[in-house]
Amino acid sequence: MVTKRPTAFYISTACILSCIFMLSCTETKKQSTQVSPPNIVWIMLEDWGPQLSCYGEPGIETPHIDQVASEGIRYTHCFTTAPVCSPSRSAMMTGFHQNFIGAEQHRTDEKFGFAKRPLPNGIRPITQLLSEKGYFTCLMVDKKTDLNFLYEGDLFEGTDWNQRGKDQPFFAQITFQKTHRPWSRDSINPIEIDEVRLPPYYPQSDLAKRDWANGLEAMQIVDRQVKTVLNRLKAENLYDNTLVFIMGDNGRCMPRGKQFLYDGGIHVPLIVRWPQKIKPAQVKEDLITTLDITKTILEVSGAKSSLPLHGRNLFNNAIKERQYIFAARDKMDSTYDAMRTVRSKKFKLIQNLMSERPYCQYNKYKEAYYPVLAELNVKYLNGELNRDQSQFMGATKPELELYDLTADPWEVNNLAKNQAYDSIKNVLFNELQKWRSAINDQGVSEAFRKGGWSADYPTRTLEEWETHLEGFKPWVFRDSNTSMEHPYALW
């Protein structure tokens, strides 16, 4: 199990982390004097990567998010600190990596064997810091916060910005859940399967294409929901003094996506609009972590954390100097596993701390909601997958994975044992270990290594997977105007 961290550790480590995570200098663009603090709207897309039309995704149409991008900055290299919602959101809500604050285990309650703990001394949710600075904080549309820690007091003050005081600036967190499975189809603008492009590590089948297209349709529905928020800001004469962030909490909910440290699991969109403060129609390729959003919000608002945050201000030149981003995956529900990654612009190294377990060990959520996972299992057991598709289905994992992201953007050619890349691997490995030490990464205990749901693999027989796959098909191929109950719904 994870070792309890002493309070003194966090204070003593702050100086180390300030060197690693903080730099400050001034953005080259000159800003006009700000009359009043900006309102801040944080729009969270659940389980969604950069599959938007402004990022070049085929088939999908997201005109309203695209419009925000045209009026601000679209970041092409933004990554979450974890490939699943609760640790990622815990990090964003505090500004510290989830392992540093003891919030790394996805699903922390008695049912899953991990109890939530208070935040370390000196670390508080950013909403409380904003409230102290005079902001009205509200959680709108969806009540999901999904945080892996305990806190004192209220996290938000209300449920709508119209509850604020006269002329009071506000911070609104808005989550749209339609991109979380199960996906709704878009009856207004359905997408045909010949319009989509699948990653090569999926079967290039009609079922996989239809499932992917259904996800894109769900995102189109969310795009129209984003439009309602933007229109309201305009109607209430708030648009010009509101800093808008649109981002994902983790990558897409597909195999090799959510729950894994490939780019499919941690690469998310980030679009920022702030009229008269940042130039429109910018595209930036800086390496960004979602912790930078937290840092930016606090600095823009004037709120302060008592400990140095792990992110950097998006509007400062220091962001351009970052060489690496880091992310971690730990327990997912009762699926026990642990992975760490360091990524530069060109290379990524993944360290599998439990390489003895398969990637696709049993996970109740994924087996209930991922049709393509069922198809991968059927085709794997029948010997019908190619090399790129089958390596994710093996009974064990390599201890290290190294990818040249320029030559291999899909991360299918592991170079970790290629001696020509030893120097690159060693540099990345050393950087990863330094980061793990800095955040007091607890790694894997023997009890954790033996815990969780069964790691027996395959998780079903061929016949059982075939039956499971057949159960998915009516749902995946349903008409866009048809209402249907999900065959394996958990909620």
Beta strands, then each sheet from edge to edge (+ up, - down):
strand 1: 39-45
strand 2: 73-79
strand 3: 117-118
strand 4: 136-140
strand 5: 149-150
strand 6: 170-176
strand 7: 242-248
strand 8: 267-273
strand 9: 282-284
strand 10: 288-289
strand 11: 325-329
strand 12: 339-343
strand 13: 347-352
strand 14: 400-404
sheet 1: 4+ 6+ 1+ 7+ 8- 2+ 9+
sheet 2: 4+ 6+ 1+ 7+ 8- 2+ 10+
sheet 3: 3+ 5+
sheet 4: 11+ 12- 13+ 14-
end
